[in-house]
């Protein structure tokens, strides 16, 4: 059964009692629910206590003018239509009113038909704008939901591929998740926006994807690596970059930079390019910290995990040499959040 539409409620604002009374009588005769106010201040009070679809206001009133009332109403109640009444046919004032959002402009004296045509047009325009706003809101919601679905699918693909490559190393799925979450915590702490943080969370787990090109005998070796073996394992940075480069996809471009440079050191003693200071991409500097932290507090094939206090002592020695000092201090400040991540993904 179709719902019966209630008549629009209209607020009439005019300091002339005779005109205000005439307008409200005309509206009542046409079936419109209405209320009259003598000033802009009274109109604002009425709008705060009752619901109206349309305001019809004189321009020239003591205190708050009709233009000022229009500006206030459009700022606080953008869904309300507005028609201006004026005794002066002034082009500049009419343009100003329309620029502020008035849907009509009526010059006194006016015929009843002129007023009702303006009312009908204003209410119809209001209805169309509300339908447009609802449509855009639904569309934005659908886009957000679809984007979230795509991002979730991307995350699953990345995590599953990284888990598969992890079978060749000691790195578990939990390590991969920890790396993403650690890096997101630090990126957020140094001021990255939400979208960039989300990309970091997905890109950081790919930092060691190049290990897929390193021999198992080296990856799984329990003892100390020979200089030649260490040279071979260093190649995983360039291998990872070659796997990820050239896609044109921002997420993979970020992951490629991380893969290539997460073993660089602040003082230039890292690899593969010996970059120094801020020439190392910030994303790679963040992942370097996260990777060393997770490596030290996790069991490895060649040693048992260190206690966190020991791990932090070792890392502190690298402040200013291995790690950017500012970033290392942020890392220490965010340790409670990093510990929570470790607890959540304690594999």
Residue pairs with C-beta under 8 A, 6 or more apart in sequence:
6 33
7 31
7 32
7 33
8 32
8 33
8 53
8 54
8 123
9 32
9 33
9 34
9 35
9 50
9 51
9 52
9 53
9 54
10 27
10 32
10 33
10 34
10 35
10 52
10 53
10 54
10 55
10 56
10 119
11 34
11 35
11 36
11 37
11 43
11 46
11 47
11 50
11 52
11 54
11 55
11 56
12 20
12 23
12 24
12 27
12 34
12 35
12 36
12 37
12 56
12 57
13 36
13 37
13 38
13 39
13 40
13 42
13 43
13 55
13 56
13 57
13 58
13 61
13 66
13 69
14 20
14 23
14 36
14 38
14 57
14 58
14 61
14 85
15 38
15 39
15 58
15 61
15 62
16 58
17 38
19 58
19 108
20 36
20 38
21 36
23 36
23 56
23 115
24 34
24 35
24 36
26 112
26 115
26 116
27 34
28 34
30 116
32 119
35 46
35 50
35 52
37 43
37 46
39 61
39 62
39 63
39 64
40 57
40 61
40 63
40 64
40 65
40 66
40 68
40 69
40 72
41 63
41 64
43 55
43 57
43 69
43 73
44 64
44 69
44 72
46 52
47 55
47 73
47 76
47 77
47 80
52 80
53 80
53 81
53 123
53 126
54 80
54 81
54 82
54 83
54 119
54 122
54 123
54 126
55 69
55 70
55 73
55 80
55 81
55 82
55 83
56 83
56 85
56 115
56 119
57 66
57 69
57 70
57 82
57 83
57 84
57 85
58 66
58 84
58 85
58 86
59 65
59 66
59 67
59 84
59 85
59 86
59 88
59 93
59 97
60 66
60 86
60 87
60 88
64 72
66 84
66 85
66 86
66 97
67 93
67 96
67 97
67 100
70 82
70 84
70 97
70 100
70 101
70 102
71 100
73 80
73 82
74 80
74 82
74 100
74 101
78 101
79 126
79 130
80 126
81 103
81 122
81 123
81 125
81 126
82 101
82 102
82 103
82 122
83 102
83 103
83 104
83 105
83 106
83 118
83 119
83 122
84 94
84 97
84 102
84 104
84 105
84 106
85 106
85 108
85 110
86 93
86 94
86 105
86 106
86 107
86 108
87 107
87 108
88 107
89 107
94 105
97 105
98 105
103 118
103 121
103 122
103 125
103 126
104 118
104 119
104 121
104 122
106 114
106 115
106 118
151 198
151 202
154 202
154 251
155 202
158 202
158 205
158 206
159 173
159 176
159 177
159 205
161 209
162 173
162 176
162 205
162 206
162 209
163 172
163 173
163 176
165 209
165 211
165 212
166 172
166 173
166 175
166 176
168 211
168 212
168 214
168 216
168 219
169 208
169 211
169 219
169 220
170 220
170 299
170 300
170 301
171 208
172 347
173 347
174 345
174 346
174 347
175 294
175 298
175 345
175 347
176 205
177 205
177 345
178 290
178 294
178 341
178 342
178 345
179 204
179 205
179 207
179 287
179 290
179 291
179 294
180 200
180 201
180 202
180 204
180 205
181 201
181 341
181 344
181 345
182 204
182 290
182 293
182 294
182 338
182 341
183 200
183 201
183 203
183 204
183 283
183 286
183 287
183 290
184 197
184 198
184 200
184 201
184 204
185 334
185 337
185 338
185 341
186 286
186 289
186 290
186 327
186 330
186 331
186 334
187 196
187 197
187 200
187 283
187 286
188 197
189 330
189 333
189 334
190 282
190 286
190 327
190 330
192 200
199 250
199 251
199 254
200 254
200 283
200 286
202 251
202 255
203 251
203 252
203 254
203 255
203 258
203 283
204 255
204 258
204 283
204 286
204 287
204 290
206 240
206 244
206 255
206 258
206 259
207 240
207 255
207 258
207 259
207 262
207 287
207 291
208 236
208 240
208 259
208 291
209 240
209 243
209 244
209 255
209 259
210 235
210 236
210 237
210 238
210 239
210 240
210 241
210 242
210 243
210 259
211 219
211 233
211 236
211 239
211 240
212 239
212 243
213 235
213 236
213 239
214 232
214 233
214 235
214 236
214 239
215 232
218 225
218 229
218 232
218 233
219 233
220 301
221 229
221 301
221 302
222 301
222 302
223 302
224 302
225 233
234 263
234 271
234 272
235 272
237 259
237 260
237 261
237 262
237 263
237 271
237 272
238 260
238 272
240 256
240 259
240 260
241 256
241 257
241 259
241 260
243 259
244 252
244 253
244 255
244 256
244 259
245 253
245 256
247 253
254 283
257 281
257 283
257 284
258 281
258 283
258 284
258 287
260 272
260 273
260 284
261 273
261 275
261 280
261 281
261 284
262 284
262 287
262 288
262 291
263 270
263 271
263 272
263 288
264 270
264 271
264 273
264 274
264 275
264 280
264 284
264 285
264 288
265 288
265 318
265 321
265 322
265 323
266 276
266 277
266 280
266 285
266 320
266 321
266 322
266 323
266 324
266 325
267 276
267 320
267 321
267 322
268 274
268 275
268 276
268 277
269 321
269 322
270 322
277 324
278 324
282 327
285 323
285 324
285 327
286 327
288 322
288 323
289 315
289 323
289 327
289 328
289 331
292 315
292 318
292 322
292 323
293 311
293 315
293 331
293 338
296 305
296 306
296 310
296 311
296 314
296 315
297 305
297 306
297 307
297 308
297 311
297 342
298 305
299 305
306 314
308 339
312 332
315 322
315 323
315 328
316 328
318 328
319 325
319 328
323 331
331 338
